[in-house]
Amino acid sequence: MQGKVIKVAGPLIVAENMADSKIYDVVRVGELGLVGEIIELRGDKASIQVYEETSGLGPGDIVESTFAPLSVELAPGLIEGIFDGIQRPLDKVYAKYGDRISRGIKVNNLDRDKKWTFKPVKNVGDKVSAGDIIGVVDETAIVSHKIMVPYGVEGELTAIYPGDFTITDTVAKIKTKDGEKELCMLQKWPVRRGRPYKSKITPNEPLITGQRVIDTLFPVAKGGVACVPGPFGSGKTVVQHQLAKWADADIIVYIGCGERGNEMTDVLNEFPALKDPKSGEPLMKRTVLIANTSDMPVAAREASIYTGITISEYFRDMGYNVAIMADSTSRWAEALREMSGRLEEMPGEEGYPAYLSSRLAEFYERAGYVYTLGSGERKGSITAIGAVSPQGGDLSEPVSQATLRIVKVFWGLSASLAYRRHFPAIDWLTSYSLYADRLTPWYEDNVSAEFAKYRLFIATVLQEEAELDEIVRLVGADALSYKDRLTMETARTIREDYLHQNAFNEVDTYTSLSKQHKMLKLIYDFNELGQAALSRGAEYSDIINLPEKEKIGRAKYVPEENISELDDLDITLCSELKALGGESDA
């Protein structure tokens, strides 16, 4: 049965004769066959959000249902791909239709002609169930794509074929209780339904990012959720790019949701040129990009978030650690607001729909550290990091507040730090991580037993500086004791030499944990031994004018292969400070 359009309101259309369809079914609208999704059913009338420009549509146009939900294709060919919000490959679209995306285009989401070398890891006669890995495909030099038994299938392998196949060719046959089933490398999954897993695990390992302010003060766990809210120009996108470049995840899924096109261009230009620190291969070889920029149809923004998280779940099920960057969830919420207004729903706070919080929670809840389906104890994780762009930097607005209720890490970007050119502009006084205590044992075992002590020291000194700053502003620095002045100097060193990090300097852009630990030790020893020297009667000017003090500031530019120099610097610094103020306290 064909439906007919009775109303068009921007990206929302209403069609009648749609009683056979279900909510979230995909439809084709009009002569061009525009892609849409049913978001509301009332009797035989369906409200459809169209993922393409609807100009030219009018009452009487035909609507055909596919009777299938909006799904993504999951198979080799995802990595290095750049897709739009509903997984259409933009490179294929460009090759076929040019640099302006035509309406009603029909391209396969994944390449049907390319052949991949399938290597079986199971044998004929093996019992298999959903999630079991039956073979692997070397998709890129970094990613080994594991071919899994689809959900709902179990039985005995009756055939498995090594060799070169397209993603739709049969690679295995399974005898199930309903008869023999042929398996190919391609799976489809509805984007709005989370992929199943055995059970969730409490995250206990940090996602190492190489960004000092994050790794030291506000770490995020593998399988954790974080948000980066901040006003315009405070560096949200650069923080997201840095995490995508340097985080020690196996797979990166980057969603440009309603953001500027030039930001996605930066990603496309930079990632192939940058080398993965572990493998030395281009970063693009472990990255999936989803671009739904601000000039693309607004309704597809809503789908882009779900497309990204479903692809992430697929790689998680293989046993990979996945990091997903959503830049930005505010633009996604604006798409929700627009569709809700078109549906004439009762608006909530600031016009956002009443279900904003639950939709955000749905997205972030699909992150986590899990035991995957299949035999054995295979673990995988999704770490979700969402940027929030509150208007005017107002964190009391609904999207920021709804996000903060869900996430456990808050990297609050400050406009005042950004104006002072302090980047990353993460405000150390307002930001927090609820994973920090849980991750302390990992840092103690893998970095240093003193790492937690140094983290507490840094947080304490910065807090003391904020309190002393009030006095300095009222009566000037001369009113402070020498001990307080040294605390202020230490805090300045922490801010300028440790927390400030240049994303565009090839040495400073990434700092390993061992280098972070050595830098922290330098600052800690300078403060502790400096305070001890003061109490022995040493001159304040002698302490802060030590030549080694200046070298602390240059420590961040020491290349990773030369970090043993920092140990030598620490030894010299300690002996110099111990010699000040009379006898040594060694």
DRENMAR-694380 format. One record per atom (N, C-alpha, C): residue in three letters; x, y, z. Coordinates in steps of 0.2 Angstrom, whole numbers, plus 5000, padded with zeros to 4 digits. Layout:
N
ALAXYZ...
END
This chain:
586
MET500449945000MET500050005000MET500450065000GLN500350114996GLN500750174995GLN500350235000GLY500750265003GLY500550325007GLY500550385003LYS500150435005LYS500150505001LYS500350565006VAL500750605004VAL500950665008VAL500350715008ILE500150735015ILE499650775015ILE499850845018LYS500450845021LYS500750915024LYS501550915023VAL501750965022VAL502550975022VAL502651035026ALA503151025031ALA503351075036ALA504051075037GLY504451105032GLY505151095032GLY505451025031PRO505850995036PRO506050925036PRO505550875038LEU504950905041LEU504450855043LEU503850855038ILE503650795036ILE503050785032ILE502550735035VAL501950745034VAL501450705036VAL501150665030ALA501050595031ALA500750555026ALA500250515028GLU499750505024GLU499150455026GLU499250395023ASN498750345024ASN498750275022ASN499450235024MET499650255030MET500250225032MET500150175038ALA499550145039ALA499350105044ALA499850045045ASP500050015039ASP500449955040ASP501149965042SER501450025042SER502150045044SER502150045052LYS502850045054LYS502950045061LYS503350105062ILE503450125069ILE503850185071ILE504550165069TYR504950215067TYR505650215065TYR505750175059ASP505250155055ASP505350125048ASP505650185043VAL506050155039VAL506350205034VAL505850205028VAL505750265025VAL505250275019VAL505650315014ARG505350305008ARG505550345002ARG505050395000VAL505150454999VAL504650504998VAL504750534991GLY504150544988GLY504150574981GLY504450544976GLU504550574970GLU504750544964GLU505550534965LEU505850574968LEU506550564969LEU506750514974GLY506250494978GLY506450444983GLY506850464989LEU506650524992LEU507050554998LEU506950505004VAL507550505007VAL507550455013VAL507250495019GLY506750455022GLY506450485028GLY506350425033GLU506150445039GLU506050395045GLU505450415049ILE505050365050ILE504350385053ILE504550395061ILE504350455063ILE504450465070ILE503850475075GLU503250465071GLU502650465075GLU502050435071LEU501650395074LEU501050365070LEU500450385074ARG499950415071ARG499250425074ARG498750395069GLY498450335071GLY497950305066GLY498350285060ASP498150305054ASP498450295048ASP498950345045LYS499050405049LYS499450455048LYS500150455051ALA500650465047ALA501350455050ALA501650525049SER502050545054SER502450605054SER503150575052ILE503450605047ILE504050575044ILE504650635044GLN505250615048GLN505750665047GLN506150645041VAL506250695036VAL506650675030VAL507350705031TYR507750655029TYR508550675030TYR508850705024GLU508350735019GLU508650775014GLU508150835013GLU508350885009GLU508050945008GLU507350925005THR506750955008THR506150935005THR505750985000SER506151034998SER505851084993SER505651044987GLY505051064985GLY504751034979GLY504250984981LEU504250954987LEU503750904989LEU503150944990GLY502550904989GLY501950934991GLY501350884992PRO500750904994PRO500250854995PRO500150814989GLY499950744990GLY499850704984GLY500450664982ASP501050684984ASP501650644983ASP501650574986ILE501950524983ILE501950454985ILE502450444991VAL502250404996VAL502750385001VAL502750305001GLU503350275000GLU503350205000GLU503850185006SER503550135010SER503850115016SER504350055014THR504950055017THR505349995016THR505249945021PHE504849955026PHE504649915032PHE505249885036ALA505749925036ALA506349905040ALA506649975043PRO506849965049PRO507150025053PRO507750055050LEU507950115052LEU508550145049LEU509150105052SER509550075047SER510050025050SER510750045046VAL511250025050VAL511950035047VAL512149975044GLU512649975039GLU512949915037GLU513649905040LEU513749845043LEU514349835046LEU514749775043ALA515349795040ALA515749745037ALA516449785035PRO516949745033PRO517549775031PRO517349835026GLY517749885027GLY517649945022GLY517450005027LEU517349995033LEU517150055037LEU517750095039ILE518250065041ILE518850105043ILE519150145037GLU519350205038GLU519550255033GLU518950285029GLY518350265031GLY517750285028GLY517550355030ILE517250395026ILE516950455028ILE516250455026PHE515750455031PHE515050455029PHE514650515031ASP514050515028ASP513650575031ASP513250545037GLY512750575039GLY512350555045GLY511950495045ILE511750475038ILE511450405038ILE511850355034GLN512550365035GLN513050315032GLN513050315025ARG512950365021ARG513050365014ARG513850385013PRO514250345009PRO514950365009PRO515050425005LEU515350475008LEU515350545004LEU515850544998ASP516350494999ASP516850494993ASP516550464987LYS516050414988LYS515750384982LYS515250434980VAL514850464984VAL514350514982VAL514750574978TYR515350594980TYR515650644976TYR515850614969ALA516150554969ALA516350524963ALA515750524958LYS515150504960LYS514550494956LYS514150564954TYR514150604959TYR513650664959TYR514050734959GLY514650734960GLY515050794961GLY515050824968ASP515250884969ASP515350914976ASP514750934979ARG514150934976ARG513550954979ARG513150894979ILE512950874985ILE512550814986ILE511850824983SER511650784978SER511050784975SER510550754979ARG509850774978ARG509350734982ARG509150674979GLY508950624984GLY508750564981GLY509250514979ILE509850524980ILE510450484978ILE510350414981LYS510550364977LYS510550294979LYS511250274978VAL511650264983VAL512350224983VAL512350174989ASN512750124988ASN512750074993ASN513250104999ASN513050095005ASN513350115011ASN514150095011LEU514150035009LEU514850005009LEU514949975002ASP515649965000ASP515749944993ASP515649874992ARG515249854987ARG515049784986ARG515449754981ASP515949784978ASP516349754973ASP517049734975LYS517249774980LYS517949764983LYS518049694986LYS518549664985LYS518649594988LYS519149594994TRP518949564999TRP519349565005TRP519649485006THR520249485009THR520449415010THR520249395017PHE519849335017PHE519549305023PHE519949255025LYS520149255031LYS520549205034LYS520149165040PRO519949105039PRO519549075044PRO519949065051VAL519549065056VAL519849045063VAL519448985066LYS518948965063LYS518548915065LYS518548855060ASN518348795062ASN518448745057ASN517748705057VAL517648675051VAL516948635050VAL516848595056GLY516248595058GLY516048545064GLY516048585071ASP516348645071ASP516348685077ASP515648715079LYS515548715085LYS514848745088LYS515048815088VAL514548855086VAL514648925086VAL513948965088SER514049015092SER513449055093SER513549135092ALA513049175093ALA513049245092ALA513749275095GLY514049315091GLY514649345093GLY515349315093ASP515249245091ASP515949205090ASP516249235084ILE516949235084ILE517349255078ILE517449195074ILE517249195067ILE517349145063ILE517949155058GLY518149215058GLY518749235053GLY518949305054VAL519449325051VAL519749395051VAL519949415044VAL519849485043VAL520049515037VAL520549575039ASP521149575036ASP521549635038ASP521349695034GLU520949735037GLU520649785034GLU521149845033THR521549865038THR522049905037THR522649875040ALA523249915040ALA523849895043ALA523749885050ILE523349925053ILE523249935060ILE522649885063VAL522049885059VAL521449855061VAL521349785058SER521249735062SER521149665060SER520349665061HIS519949665055HIS519249665056HIS518949585057LYS518649575063LYS518449515065LYS517749495062ILE517649445059ILE516949425056ILE516649385061MET516049405064MET515649375069MET515049345067VAL514849295071VAL514149265069VAL513649315071PRO513149325067PRO512649385069PRO512249365075TYR511949415078TYR511449405083TYR510849355081GLY510749305086GLY510149265085GLY510349205081VAL510949195079VAL511149135075VAL511649095079GLU511449025080GLU511948975083GLU511848905080GLY512348875080GLY512348805077GLY513048775076GLU513048735071GLU513648695069GLU513948725062LEU514548735062LEU514848755055LEU514848695051THR514548705045THR514548645040THR515048665034ALA515148725033ALA515648745028ALA515948815030ILE516648825028ILE516948895029ILE517448895024TYR517448955020TYR517948955014TYR518449015015PRO519048995015PRO519649045015PRO519649075007GLY519949135007GLY520049165000GLY519749235000ASP519749264994ASP519549334993ASP518749334991PHE518449374995PHE517649384994PHE517449454994THR516949464991THR516549534992THR516149524999ILE515949585002ILE515549575008ILE514949545008THR514649535002THR514049495001THR514049424999ASP514749404998ASP514849334996ASP514749285002THR514549225001THR514549175007THR515249155009VAL515349165015VAL516049135018VAL515949075023ALA515349065025ALA515249005029ALA514548985029LYS514448925031LYS513748895032LYS513648865039ILE513048885042ILE512948855049ILE512248815049LYS512348755052LYS511748715052LYS511348735059THR510848775058THR510448795064THR509848755065LYS509448765070LYS508848715071LYS508248735066ASP508348795063ASP507848815058ASP508148795051GLY508648755050GLY508948735044GLY509648775043GLU509948765037GLU510548795035GLU510548865034LYS511048905037LYS511048975036LYS511748995033GLU511749035027GLU512349055024GLU512549125027LEU513149125029LEU513449195032LEU513849225027CYS513749295027CYS514249335023CYS514649385028MET515049425025MET515449475030MET515049535032LEU514449545028LEU514049605030LEU513449585035GLN513449635040GLN512849625045GLN512549695044LYS511849695046LYS511549755047LYS511249765054TRP511249825056TRP510949835063TRP510549895064PRO509949895067PRO509549955068PRO509950005072VAL509950075070VAL510450115074VAL510150135081ARG509450135082ARG509150155088ARG509150105093ARG509450045091ARG509449985096ARG510149965098GLY510349965104GLY510949955106GLY511149875105ARG511749865103ARG511949795102ARG512049755108PRO511849695109PRO511849665115PRO512549645117TYR512649625124TYR513249605126TYR513149565132LYS513649525135LYS513549485141LYS513349525147SER513849565149SER513849605155SER514249665155LYS514149715159LYS514549775160LYS515049765165ILE515649795165ILE516149785170ILE516349855172THR516549865178THR516749935181THR517349955178PRO517450005175PRO518050025171PRO518550035176ASN519150015175ASN519750025180ASN520350035176GLU520350065170GLU520950075166GLU520850145163PRO521350195163PRO521250255160PRO521350255153LEU520950305149LEU521150315142LEU521650365142ILE522250345140ILE522850385140ILE522750435134THR522850495135THR522750545130THR523350585128GLY523850585132GLY524450625131GLY524350695132GLN523750715135GLN523550785137GLN523650785144ARG524150835146ARG524350825154ARG523850845158VAL523450895157VAL522850915161VAL522350865162ILE522250825157ILE521750775157ILE522050705161ASP522650685158ASP522850625161ASP523050635169THR523350685171THR523550695178THR522950715182LEU522550765180LEU522050795185LEU521350765184PHE521150755177PHE520450735176PHE520450675171PRO520650615173PRO520750565169PRO520050535167VAL519950505161VAL519350475159VAL519550395159ALA519050355161ALA519250285161ALA519050255154LYS519350195152LYS519150165146LYS518450135147GLY517950155143GLY517250135144GLY516850185148GLY517250245149GLY516950305153GLY516550355148VAL516250405151VAL515950455148VAL516150525150ALA516350565145ALA516550635147ALA516250685143CYS516250745145CYS515950805141CYS516450865141VAL516450895136VAL516850955135VAL516451015134PRO516151045139PRO515751105137PRO516151175137GLY515951225133GLY516351285133GLY516051335128PRO516151395129PRO515951445124PRO516351445118PHE516051485113PHE516351485106PHE517151505107GLY517551475103GLY518251495103GLY518651475109SER518351435113SER518751405119SER519151345118GLY519051315112GLY519551255110GLY519251195111LYS518551185110LYS518251115111LYS518451075105THR518451095099THR518551055093THR519251035094VAL519751075096VAL520451055096VAL520551005101VAL520251015107VAL520250955112VAL520050895109GLN519450895106GLN519150835103GLN519650805098HIS519950845093HIS520450825088HIS521050795092GLN521350825097GLN521850795101GLN521750725104LEU521150725106LEU520950655109LEU520850605104ALA520650625098ALA520550575092ALA521250555090LYS521750605090LYS522350595087LYS522750545092TRP522750565099TRP523250535103TRP522950485108ALA522350475109ALA522050435114ALA522250365112ASP522450315117ASP522650255116ASP522050205115ALA521550225111ALA521050185109ALA521250145102ASP520950085101ASP521150045095ASP520750075089ILE520150105090ILE519750135085ILE519450195087ILE519450245082ILE519150315084ILE518550325079VAL518050345082VAL517450365078VAL517350435079TYR517350475074TYR517350545075TYR516650575072ILE516250605075ILE515650625072ILE515650705072GLY515650735067GLY515550805066GLY514850825065CYS514450835071CYS513750845071CYS513550915071GLY513350945065GLY513151015064GLY513651065065GLU514351045065GLU514851085066GLU515051115059ARG515551165059ARG515751195053ARG516151145049GLY516051155042GLY516351115037GLY517151115037ASN517451175039ASN518151175039ASN518451135045GLU518051125050GLU518351075055GLU518451005053MET517950985049MET517950915046MET518550915041THR518650965037THR519150965033THR519850965036ASP519950995042ASP520550995046ASP520650915048VAL520150885050VAL520250815052VAL520450775046LEU520150785040LEU520250745034LEU520950765031ASN521250825032ASN521850835030ASN522450815035GLU522250815041GLU522750805047GLU522850735048PHE522350695048PHE522350625050PHE522750585046PRO522750585039PRO523150545035PRO523950565036ALA524050625037ALA524750645038ALA525050625045LEU524650625050LEU524850605057LEU525050535057LYS525550515061LYS525650445062LYS525450425069ASP525150355069ASP524950325075ASP525550315079PRO525550335086PRO526150325090PRO526350255091LYS525850215091LYS526050135092LYS526250105086SER525950115080SER526150075074SER526550115069GLY526550175070GLY526850215065GLY526450225058GLU525850195058GLU525450205052GLU525050275052PRO524750295047PRO524350355047PRO523750345051LEU523550395055LEU522950385060LEU522350365057MET522250385050MET521650375047MET521450295046LYS522050255047LYS521950185046LYS521650155052ARG521450195057ARG521050165063ARG520450215064THR520250255059THR519750305061THR519150295056VAL518550305059VAL517950315055VAL517650385056LEU517550425050LEU517250485051LEU516550495049ILE516150525053ILE515450545051ILE515350615051ALA515250645045ALA515150715044ALA514450735042ASN514150775047ASN513550805046ASN513550875047THR513850915043THR514050985044THR513451025045SER513551085047SER512951135048SER512551155042ASP512851145036ASP512451155030ASP512151095027MET512151035030MET511850975028MET511150975032PRO510650945029PRO509950945032PRO509950925039VAL509550965043VAL509550965050VAL509350895053ALA508850865050ALA508550805053ALA509150745053ALA509550745048ALA510150695048ALA510550705054ARG510650765057ARG511050765063ARG510850715068GLU510150715069GLU509950665074GLU510150595073ALA510150575067ALA510350505065ALA511050495066SER511450545065SER512250545064SER512450515071ILE512250535076ILE512450515083ILE512350445084TYR511750415082TYR511550345082TYR511950305078THR512150335072THR512550295067THR513250285070GLY513450335073GLY514150335076GLY514250285081ILE513750285086ILE513750235092ILE513650165090THR513250155084THR513150085082THR513750055079ILE514150095075ILE514750075072ILE515250065078SER515250105083SER515750095089SER515550025092GLU514950015093GLU514749955097GLU514949885093TYR514949895086TYR515149835082TYR515849825083PHE516349875083PHE517049865084PHE517149845092ARG516749875096ARG516749845103ARG516649775104ASP516149745100ASP516049675100ASP516549635098MET517049665094MET517649625092MET518149615097GLY518049655102GLY518549655108GLY519049715108TYR518849775104TYR519249835103TYR519049885108ASN519549925110ASN519349985114ASN519250045109VAL518650075109VAL518350125104VAL518250185108ALA518550245105ALA518350305108ALA517950345102ILE517350365105ILE516850405100ILE516850475102MET516950525098MET516950595099MET516350625095ALA515950655099ALA515350685096ALA515450765097ASP515450795091ASP515650865091ASP515050905086SER514550925089SER514450935096SER513650915097THR513550885104THR512850865105THR512350925106SER512650985107SER512151035107SER511851045100ARG512151035094ARG511851045088ARG511450985087TRP511550925089TRP511050875089TRP510450885093ALA510550915099ALA509950935103ALA509550995099GLU509851035095GLU509451085091GLU509051055086ALA509350995083ALA508950965078ALA508350925081LEU508450905087LEU507850875091LEU507350935092ARG507550985094ARG507151045096ARG506751065090GLU507051065084GLU506751085078GLU506151035076MET506350975076MET505850925074MET505250925079SER505450935086SER504950935091SER504450995090GLY504751055088GLY504251115086GLY503851095080ARG504151065075ARG503751045069ARG503150995071LEU503250955075LEU502750905078LEU502250935082GLU502351005084GLU501951045088GLU501851005095GLU502450975098GLU502450955104GLU502451005109MET502250995116MET502351045121MET503051055122PRO503351115122PRO504051125123PRO504251125130GLY504851105132GLY505151105138GLY505551165139GLU506051165143GLU506451225145GLU506851245139GLU506851315137GLU507151345131GLU506951315125GLY506351285125GLY506051255118GLY506251185117TYR506751155121TYR506951095119TYR506351045121PRO506350985118PRO505850935120PRO505950915127ALA505350885130ALA505350865137ALA505850795137TYR505950765132TYR506250705132TYR507050715130LEU507250775130LEU507950785129LEU508450745134SER508350745140SER508750715145SER508750635144SER508150605142SER508150535141SER508550515135ARG508450555129ARG508850545123ARG509650545124LEU509850595128LEU510550605129LEU510750545133ALA510350525138ALA510550475142ALA510650405138GLU510150395134GLU510150335129GLU510750335125PHE511050395123PHE511650395119PHE512250375124TYR512350405129TYR512950395133TYR512950325137GLU512350305138GLU512250235141GLU512550185137ARG512550195130ARG512850145126ARG513550135126ALA513850185129ALA514650175131ALA514650125136GLY515350105138GLY515450065143GLY515950015142TYR516149975147TYR516649925147TYR516249855148VAL516349815143VAL515849755143VAL516249685142TYR515949635144TYR516049565141TYR515649555135THR515949545129THR515549535123THR515249475123LEU514749465118LEU514449405117LEU514949355113GLY514849295113GLY515349245110GLY515649205116SER516049155114SER516349105118SER516949145121GLY517149125127GLY517749155130GLY517549215133GLU518049255137GLU517949315140GLU518249375136ARG517949385131ARG518249445127ARG517949515129LYS518349555130LYS518149625133LYS518249675128GLY517849725128GLY517849785123GLY517549845127SER517749905124SER517449965128SER517350015123ILE516850065125ILE516750125121ILE516750175126THR517250225124THR517250285128THR516950345124ALA516450375127ALA516050425124ALA516250495126ILE516450535122ILE516650605124ILE516250655119GLY515850695123GLY515350735119GLY515550815120ALA515650845115ALA515750925116ALA515050955116VAL514951005121VAL514351045122VAL514551115120SER514051145116SER514251215114SER513651255117PRO513651275124PRO513151315126PRO513151385124GLN512551415122GLN512551485120GLN512851535125GLY513351575123GLY513651625127GLY513951585133GLY514151525132GLY514551485138GLY514151475144ASP513451485144ASP513051475149ASP512951405151LEU513251375156LEU513251305158LEU512551285161SER512151335163SER511551325166SER510951305161GLU511151305154GLU510651295149GLU510451215149PRO509951195146PRO509651125147PRO510151075144VAL510451085139VAL510951025136VAL511451015141SER511851065143SER512351055148SER512151025154GLN511651045157GLN511351015163GLN511150945162ALA510850925157ALA510650855156ALA511250815155THR511750845151THR512350805150THR512750795157LEU512750845161LEU513150835167LEU512850785172ARG512150775171ARG511850725175ARG512050655174ILE512350645168ILE512450585165ILE513250565166VAL513650615163VAL514350595162VAL514750605169LYS515350575169LYS515650565176LYS516350615175VAL516450635169VAL517050685169VAL516850745165PHE517050805168PHE516850865166PHE517450905165TRP517650915158TRP518150965157TRP517851025155GLY517851075159GLY517451135158GLY517951185155LEU517851205149LEU518251255146LEU518151325148SER518651365149SER518551435152SER518651485146ALA518251535146ALA518351585141ALA518951635143SER518951645150SER519551685152SER520251655151LEU520251585152LEU520951555150LEU521051555142ALA520551545138ALA520651555131ALA520851625129TYR520551675132TYR520751745130TYR521551755132ARG521751715138ARG522451725140ARG522951685136ARG522651645131ARG522951595126ARG523251545130HIS522851525136HIS523051465139HIS522651405137PHE523051355133PHE522651305130PHE523051235132PRO522651185133PRO521951175133PRO521651215139ALA521051255137ALA520751295142ALA520351265147ILE520551205149ILE520151165154ILE520251205161ASP519751225164ASP519751265170ASP519851215176TRP520451215179TRP520651165185TRP520251175191LEU519851235192LEU519551245198LEU518751215197THR518551215191THR517851195191THR517751125188SER518251095184SER518251035181SER518350975186TYR518050915184TYR518150865189TYR518150795185SER518350745189SER518350675186SER518150625192LEU517550595191LEU517350545196LEU517750475195TYR518150475190TYR518550405190TYR519250415193ALA519450475195ALA520150485197ALA520350435203ASP519850425208ASP520050385214ASP520050305212ARG519650295207ARG519550225205ARG520150205201LEU520450255197LEU521050235193LEU521650245196THR521650265203THR522350275206THR522750205207PRO522450155208PRO522850085208PRO523150075202TRP522850085196TRP523150075190TRP523750125189TYR523750185191TYR524250235190TYR524850215195GLU524650185201GLU525250165205GLU525550105203ASP525150055199ASP525549995197ASP525950005190ASN525650055186ASN525950055179ASN526350125178VAL526350175183VAL526750235182VAL527150245188SER526850255193SER527250265199SER526850265205ALA527150245211ALA526750235217ALA526650315220GLU526950365217GLU526950425219GLU526450475215PHE526150445210PHE525750485205PHE525150515208ALA524850475213ALA524250505216ALA524450565221LYS525050555224LYS525250605228LYS525350675225TYR525650665219TYR525850725214TYR525150755212ARG524750715210ARG524050745208ARG523750785213LEU523750755219LEU523450795225LEU523850855226PHE524450855226PHE524950915227PHE524750965222ILE524650955216ILE524550995210ILE523851035212ALA523350995213ALA522651015214ALA522651065221THR523051045226THR523051085232THR523451155231VAL523951155227VAL524351215226VAL523951265222LEU523551235216LEU523151275212LEU522551305216GLN522251265221GLN521751295225GLN522051345230GLU522651335233GLU522951385237GLU523051455233GLU523251445227GLU523451505223GLU522751545222ALA522251515221ALA521551545219ALA521451585226GLU521551555232GLU521451595238GLU521851655239LEU522551645238LEU523051695239LEU522951745233ASP522751735228ASP522551785222ASP522151835225GLU521651815229GLU521151865232GLU521551925236ILE522051895240ILE522451945244ILE522851985240VAL523251955235VAL523651995230VAL523252045227ARG522652035225ARG522252085221ARG522052145226LEU522052125232LEU521752175237LEU522352225239VAL522952185241VAL523452225245VAL524152215241GLY524152175236GLY524852165232GLY525252105235ALA525652085231ALA526052025232ALA526552035238ASP526752095239ASP527252115245ASP526952095251ALA526352095252ALA525952075259ALA526051995260LEU526251955255LEU526251885256LEU526951865260SER526951815264SER527551785266SER527951755261TYR528551745262TYR528951705257TYR528751635255LYS528451605261LYS528251535259LYS527651545254ASP527151595255ASP526651595251ASP526851625244ARG527351665244ARG527651685237ARG527851625233LEU528251575237LEU528451515234LEU527851475231THR527351475235THR526751435233THR526451465227MET526451535226MET526251565220MET526651555214GLU527351555216GLU527751535210GLU527751465208THR527651415212THR527551345211THR526851345206ALA526351375209ALA525751375205ALA525851395198ARG526151455197ARG526351485190ARG526651435186THR527151395189THR527551345185THR527051285183ILE526651265188ILE526151215186ILE525751235180ARG525451295180ARG525051325175ARG525351335169GLU525951365169GLU526251385162GLU526651335159ASP527051295164ASP527451245161ASP527251175161TYR526651165165TYR526451095165TYR525751085161LEU525251125164LEU524551125161LEU524451155154HIS524851205153HIS524851235146HIS525151185141GLN524851175136GLN525151125131GLN524951145124ASN525451145120ASN525451175113ASN525251115108ALA524651115106ALA524351065101ALA524751065095PHE525051115093PHE525351125086PHE526151115086ASN526351095092ASN527151085093ASN527251015093GLU527650985088GLU527650915087GLU527950875094VAL528350915098VAL528550875104VAL528050885110ASP527750945110ASP527250955116ASP526550935115THR526450915109THR525750895107THR525550835111TYR526050785113TYR525850725116TYR526450715121THR526150695127THR526650685133THR526450615136SER526950575136SER526850505139SER526750505146LEU526450455149LEU526350455157LEU527050465160SER527550425158SER528250425161SER528550495161LYS528450535156LYS528650605155LYS528250645160GLN527650635160GLN527150675165GLN527450665172HIS527550605174HIS527750585180HIS528450625182LYS528950625177LYS529550655179LYS529450735179MET529050765175MET528950835175MET528550855182LEU528150815184LEU527750825191LEU528250815196LYS528750765196LYS529250765201LYS529650825202LEU529850855196LEU530250915196LEU529950965200ILE529250975198ILE528951035201ILE528851025209TYR528650955210TYR528550935218TYR529150955222ASP529750925219ASP530350935223ASP530551005223PHE530451045218PHE530651115218PHE530251155224ASN529551135225ASN529151165230ASN529351145237GLU529451075238GLU529551045244GLU530251065247LEU530751055243LEU531451075245LEU531551155245GLY531151185241GLY531151265242GLY530851285248GLN530351255250GLN530051275257GLN530451255262ALA530851205262ALA531251175267ALA531851225267ALA532151245262ALA532651295262ALA532451365265LEU531851385263LEU531651445266LEU531651445274SER531351385276SER531351375284SER532051375287ARG532551355283ARG533251355285ARG533551425285GLY533151475282GLY533451545281GLY533751565275ALA533551525269ALA533851535263ALA533451595260GLU533751635256GLU533451695252GLU532951675247TYR532351705247TYR531851685242TYR532151695235SER532551755234SER532751765227SER533251715225ASP533651685229ASP534151635227ASP533751565225ILE533151555228ILE532751495226ILE532451505219ILE532151565218ILE531851565212ILE532251585206ASN532851605208ASN533351625202ASN533851565201LEU533751505203LEU534151455202LEU534151435194PRO534651425191PRO534651405184PRO534251345182GLU534151295187GLU533751235186GLU533051255185LYS532851305189LYS532151335189LYS531851345182GLU532351375178GLU532151395171GLU532051335167LYS532551285168LYS532551225164LYS531851185166ILE531551195171ILE530951155173ILE530451175167GLY530451245166GLY529951275161GLY530051245154ARG530651225153ARG530851195146ARG530751115146ALA530551085151ALA530551015152ALA530050985147LYS529551025145LYS528950995141LYS529250995134TYR529751025132TYR530051025125TYR530550975124VAL530650935130VAL531150875129VAL530850815125PRO531150795120PRO530850735116PRO530750675121GLU530350635119GLU530150575123GLU530750525124GLU531150525118GLU531750485118GLU532350505123ASN532250575125ASN532850605129ASN532550615136ILE532050585139ILE531750605145ILE532150585151SER532650545150SER533150535155SER533550595158GLU533550645153GLU533850715155GLU533450745161LEU532750725161LEU532350755167LEU532650725174ASP532850665174ASP533050635180ASP533750675182ASP534150685177ASP534750715179ASP534650785181LEU534150825178LEU533950895180LEU533650885188ASP533350835189ASP533050835196ASP533550825201ILE534050785199ILE534650765204ILE534950835206THR535150875200THR535450935201THR535050985205LEU534450995203LEU533951035207LEU533951025214CYS533850955216CYS533850935223CYS534450955227SER535050945224SER535650955227SER535751035228GLU535551075223GLU535651145223GLU535151175229LEU534551145229LEU534151175234LEU534351155241LYS534551095242LYS534751065249LYS535451105251ALA535751135247ALA536351175248ALA536251245251LEU535651265249LEU535451335251LEU535251345258GLY535351395261GLY535151415268GLY535551375274GLY536151365273GLY536551335278GLY536651265277GLU536651225282GLU536851155281GLU536351115277SER536551065274SER536051025271SER535550985275ASP534950975273ASP534550925277ASP534450855274ALA534950845270ALA534950775266ALA534950715271
END
